Amino acid sequence: MRAEIERLVEEIKQSVGLLRRHLDVEKSTARLAELNKLAEDPNLWNDPQKAQKLMQERTSLEDSLSGIGKVEQELEDDIGMIELGEAEGDDGVVAEAEAALKNLKKEVARRELEALLSGEADRFDSYLEVHAGAGGTESQDWAQMLLRMYTRWAETHGFKVEYLEESEGEEAGIKSATIQVSGHNAYGWLKTEAGVHRLVRISPFDSNARRHTSFSSVQVFPVIDDSIKIDIKESDVRTDTMRSGGAGGQHVNKTESAVRLTHIPTGVAVVCQAGRSQHKNRAQAWDMLRARLYEIELKKREEKAAADQAAKTDIGWGHQIRSYVLQPYQMVKDLRTGVQTSDTSGVLGGDLDEFMAATLAQRAFGTTAGDVEDVD
């Protein structure tokens, strides 16, 4: 067997091993048997919400387990075809089997991504907030660039984007903004982007054309559905209303009343000004507040890594998860995984999948990039 084919086979075997480890095949098989038994209960649909959740879990497990088995069988068949073709000197058979192996590798890669998006809230839509750090106009412009980057990423993947709040900067950019990204696994992908983002460039606002370093933070939390119950005492929430005109942002309604809710015990605050009525904004703000508190509890239960908490640290040096250098050279580098690229325009245009996948893999499989040096 040629070295190239042997390497391809080994890569597929390693990927399958990671999939089996992540899924915990023995435990998942036992759980599937339990779900199948529960599905036979004639009283199951007396509670439609519970039944639907059970059936979704069963379908997901069935697909994952059968998928691994299918990949392993196809791998065995392709190896057998290659060995047979080599024994008979039939290059056509070998080439056909090699092409099948390459397609199989793509299938395994797809299943790896699906395995990485198996968290409790990954399937939900997502809220994403961008906040400018210290630095005035420079940081506010950077915050707007980040907002545009995530909007383009979402649109490229066929997700719907809705602007919920946007506060314009004094001269340029934005002080803050909140969007809702709707689509399958939106939160699962975007949760990897929470943290402080650092930009290094020649400032377009500096008449002396000096290099400036700017910071902005990104916070991400899931849009929870009715199956998630978060009880909040109304007495623990302070409600403020204000006109959403003025620096309200180009994407949001500027004439109706905005609503800010502050959860006093935690200090969590949310703002909504997109609706055409105070009633609608208030309802949306309560949904956002429940989602924020759920995300906090979710992180506690899952014992998130320190990098996942970066969004709650100071928006400044030493807390960044990624650096974007535009001058004197082009480089975007993730400081958690070590992934980097010189295609800065592509990244700022929404090409983030490589960074997201690497962070998901790091969390799901316990891999580490070691100490990653920042770029100047």
C-alpha positions in Angstrom: 0.0 0.0 0.0 1.4 3.4 -1.0 2.6 5.7 1.8 0.0 8.4 0.8 -2.9 5.9 1.1 -1.5 4.5 4.4 -1.4 8.1 5.8 -5.0 8.7 4.6 -6.2 5.5 6.3 -4.4 6.3 9.5 -5.9 9.8 9.6 -9.4 8.4 9.2 -8.8 5.8 11.9 -7.6 8.5 14.3 -10.7 10.6 13.5 -13.0 7.7 14.1 -11.2 7.0 17.4 -11.8 10.6 18.5 -15.5 10.3 17.5 -15.9 7.1 19.5 -14.2 8.7 22.5 -16.3 11.8 22.4 -19.6 9.9 21.9 -18.7 7.3 24.6 -20.1 4.5 22.4 -20.9 2.1 25.3 -22.7 4.7 27.4 -24.6 6.0 24.3 -25.7 2.5 23.3 -27.1 1.9 26.7 -28.9 5.3 26.7 -30.3 4.6 23.2 -31.8 1.3 24.5 -33.3 3.2 27.4 -34.8 5.8 25.0 -36.2 3.1 22.7 -38.0 1.5 25.7 -39.4 4.9 26.8 -40.6 5.5 23.2 -42.8 2.4 23.4 -44.7 3.9 26.4 -48.3 4.6 25.1 -48.5 7.5 27.7 -45.4 9.2 26.3 -47.3 11.8 24.2 -49.4 12.9 27.1 -46.6 15.4 27.6 -45.8 16.5 24.0 -42.9 18.7 25.0 -41.2 15.9 26.9 -41.9 13.4 24.2 -40.5 15.6 21.5 -37.3 16.2 23.5 -36.9 12.4 24.0 -37.5 11.6 20.3 -34.9 14.2 19.3 -32.3 12.7 21.6 -33.1 9.2 20.3 -32.8 10.3 16.6 -29.5 12.1 17.4 -28.0 9.1 19.1 -29.1 6.7 16.4 -27.5 8.8 13.7 -24.3 9.2 15.6 -23.9 5.5 16.5 -25.0 4.2 13.1 -22.7 6.8 11.4 -19.6 5.6 13.2 -20.5 2.0 12.3 -21.0 3.0 8.7 -17.7 4.8 8.5 -15.8 1.9 10.0 -17.4 -0.6 7.6 -16.6 1.6 4.5 -13.0 2.0 5.7 -12.7 -1.7 5.9 -14.2 -2.2 2.5 -12.0 0.4 0.9 -8.8 -1.1 2.4 -9.9 -4.5 1.1 -10.5 -3.1 -2.4 -7.0 -1.5 -2.4 -5.3 -4.7 -1.3 -7.2 -6.7 -3.9 -6.4 -4.1 -6.7 -2.7 -4.1 -5.8 -2.6 -7.9 -5.7 -4.1 -8.1 -9.2 -2.2 -5.1 -10.5 -5.4 -3.3 -11.3 -4.6 0.4 -10.9 -8.1 1.4 -11.8 -9.5 -0.4 -8.7 -6.9 1.1 -6.5 -7.6 4.6 -7.8 -11.4 4.1 -7.3 -10.9 2.9 -3.7 -8.5 5.8 -3.0 -11.1 8.3 -4.2 -13.6 6.6 -1.9 -11.2 7.0 1.0 -10.9 10.7 0.3 -14.7 11.1 0.3 -14.8 9.1 3.5 -12.4 11.5 5.1 -14.7 14.4 4.3 -17.7 12.5 5.8 -15.7 11.9 9.0 -14.8 15.6 9.2 -18.5 16.5 8.9 -19.3 14.1 11.7 -16.5 15.5 13.8 -18.0 18.9 13.6 -21.4 17.5 14.5 -19.9 15.9 17.5 -18.3 19.1 18.6 -21.7 20.8 18.5 -23.4 18.5 21.1 -23.5 20.8 24.1 -26.7 21.4 26.0 -27.5 24.7 24.3 -25.5 24.4 21.1 -28.6 23.9 18.9 -30.2 27.2 20.0 -30.2 30.6 18.3 -27.7 33.1 19.8 -27.5 36.6 21.1 -24.2 38.3 20.4 -23.1 41.6 22.0 -20.1 43.7 21.0 -18.7 46.3 23.4 -16.0 48.9 22.6 -13.1 49.0 25.1 -11.2 52.0 26.3 -9.8 54.2 23.6 -12.7 56.3 22.3 -13.2 56.5 18.6 -10.5 54.0 17.7 -12.0 51.2 19.8 -15.6 52.1 18.8 -14.6 51.8 15.1 -13.1 48.4 15.9 -16.3 47.3 17.6 -18.2 48.2 14.5 -15.7 46.2 12.4 -16.3 43.2 14.6 -20.1 43.5 14.4 -19.8 43.6 10.6 -17.5 40.5 10.7 -20.1 38.4 12.7 -23.0 39.7 10.6 -21.2 38.6 7.4 -20.3 35.2 8.9 -23.9 34.6 9.9 -25.2 35.6 6.5 -22.7 33.4 4.7 -24.0 30.4 6.7 -27.6 31.3 5.9 -28.5 32.5 9.4 -30.9 35.3 10.0 -29.6 38.4 11.8 -31.8 40.8 13.7 -30.4 44.0 15.4 -31.8 44.4 18.9 -29.7 47.3 20.2 -27.0 49.6 18.8 -25.4 52.6 20.4 -23.4 54.8 18.1 -20.0 56.3 18.9 -19.5 60.0 19.2 -17.4 60.3 16.0 -17.4 56.9 14.4 -18.2 53.3 15.1 -20.3 52.0 17.9 -20.1 51.9 21.7 -22.1 48.6 21.9 -24.6 46.5 19.9 -26.7 43.4 20.3 -27.8 41.1 17.5 -29.8 37.9 17.4 -28.4 35.2 15.1 -31.0 32.6 14.2 -30.2 29.2 12.7 -29.3 25.6 13.6 -26.4 25.4 16.0 -25.9 29.2 15.9 -25.0 29.3 19.6 -22.7 26.3 19.3 -20.6 28.1 16.7 -20.7 31.6 18.1 -19.9 30.7 21.7 -16.3 30.2 20.6 -16.0 33.9 19.9 -16.7 35.2 23.4 -13.8 37.2 24.7 -11.6 40.2 24.1 -10.4 40.9 20.5 -7.3 43.0 19.8 -6.7 45.1 16.7 -3.3 46.6 15.6 -3.3 49.0 12.7 -2.4 52.4 11.4 -5.2 54.5 12.8 -7.4 56.3 10.1 -8.2 58.8 12.9 -4.6 59.7 13.6 -3.2 62.6 11.4 0.3 61.4 12.2 -0.5 57.9 10.8 0.8 56.1 13.9 0.1 52.5 14.9 -2.7 52.0 17.4 -3.9 49.0 19.5 -7.6 48.8 20.2 -9.7 46.3 22.2 -13.4 45.3 22.0 -15.2 42.5 23.7 -17.7 40.0 22.4 -20.3 38.3 24.7 -22.4 35.4 23.5 -25.4 33.7 25.1 -28.1 31.3 23.8 -31.7 32.2 22.9 -33.5 29.6 25.1 -36.8 28.0 24.2 -39.8 27.1 26.4 -38.2 23.8 27.5 -35.7 25.8 29.6 -37.2 27.2 32.7 -35.5 30.1 34.3 -37.3 31.6 37.3 -36.6 35.3 38.0 -38.2 37.2 40.8 -39.6 40.5 39.5 -38.5 42.2 42.7 -34.9 41.3 41.7 -35.2 43.2 38.4 -35.0 47.0 37.9 -36.7 48.3 34.8 -35.6 51.5 33.1 -37.3 53.0 30.1 -35.8 55.7 27.7 -36.3 57.1 24.3 -34.4 55.1 21.7 -33.9 58.2 19.5 -30.5 59.9 19.3 -27.5 57.5 19.2 -29.6 54.5 18.6 -27.8 53.0 15.6 -28.7 52.8 12.0 -30.2 49.4 12.2 -32.7 49.9 15.1 -35.9 51.9 15.6 -35.1 55.4 16.9 -38.6 56.7 17.7 -40.1 54.3 20.2 -39.2 53.7 23.9 -36.4 51.4 24.8 -36.2 49.1 27.8 -33.3 48.2 30.1 -33.6 45.4 32.6 -31.0 45.0 35.4 -30.9 41.8 37.5 -29.8 43.2 40.8 -28.3 40.1 42.4 -25.9 39.4 39.5 -25.7 42.9 37.9 -26.6 41.5 34.5 -28.2 44.1 32.3 -29.9 43.9 28.9 -31.2 46.5 26.6 -33.7 46.2 23.8 -34.9 49.1 21.5 -35.6 47.3 18.2 -39.4 46.9 18.7 -42.0 49.5 17.7 -43.6 49.5 21.1 -42.4 49.5 24.7 -44.4 46.4 25.3 -42.5 44.4 22.6 -39.2 45.7 23.8 -40.0 44.7 27.3 -40.9 41.2 26.3 -37.8 40.8 24.2 -35.6 42.2 27.1 -37.1 39.6 29.5 -36.2 36.8 27.0 -32.7 38.2 26.8 -32.3 38.4 30.6 -33.5 34.8 31.0 -31.0 33.7 28.3 -28.2 35.6 30.0 -28.9 34.0 33.4 -29.2 30.6 31.8 -25.9 31.0 30.1 -24.2 31.9 33.4 -25.7 28.8 35.0 -24.7 26.7 32.0 -21.1 27.8 32.3 -21.0 26.9 35.9 -22.4 23.4 35.3 -20.0 22.8 32.4 -17.0 24.2 34.3 -16.0 26.3 31.3 -12.3 27.0 30.7 -10.9 30.3 31.7 -10.8 31.4 28.0 -14.5 31.1 27.9 -14.8 33.6 30.6 -12.7 36.2 28.8 -15.8 38.2 27.9 -16.2 39.1 31.6 -12.7 40.3 32.1 -11.2 43.8 31.5 -11.4 44.8 27.9 -7.7 45.4 27.5 -4.2 44.0 27.3 -3.6 40.5 28.6 -7.2 39.3 28.2 -7.5 39.0 24.5 -8.4 35.7 22.8 -7.4 36.8 19.3 -5.2 39.4 17.8 -5.8 41.0 14.4 -2.6 42.8 13.1 -3.0 44.9 9.9 0.2 46.9 10.1 3.2 46.5 9.5 2.2 42.9 8.3 -1.0 41.0 7.9 -1.8 38.4 10.6 -4.8 37.1 12.6 -3.8 34.7 15.4 -5.9 32.9 18.0 -4.2 32.9 21.3 -6.1 29.8 22.6 -5.5 27.4 19.8 -2.5 28.9 17.9 -4.5 29.0 14.6 -3.3 31.8 12.4 -3.7 33.2 8.9 -2.4 36.1 6.9 -5.8 36.5 5.1 -6.9 39.4 7.3 -9.5 40.7 4.8 -11.1 37.2 4.6 -11.3 36.9 8.4 -12.8 40.4 8.8 -15.2 39.5 6.0 -16.6 36.7 8.1 -14.3 33.7 7.3 -14.1 32.4 10.9 -14.8 28.7 10.5 -11.2 27.5 11.0 -10.9 29.5 14.3 -14.3 28.2 15.5 -13.6 24.6 14.7 -10.2 24.6 16.4 -11.7 26.1 19.6 -14.5 23.6 19.5 -12.1 20.7 19.1 -9.9 22.0 22.0 -12.9 22.1 24.3 -14.5 18.8 23.2 -11.4 16.6 23.0 -9.3 18.2 25.7 -6.5 19.2 23.4 -4.2 22.1 24.1 -2.1 24.4 22.0 0.3 25.0 24.9 1.7 28.5 25.4 0.8 30.6 22.4 2.7 33.8 21.9 0.8 36.9 20.9 1.8 38.9 17.8 3.2 42.4 18.0 
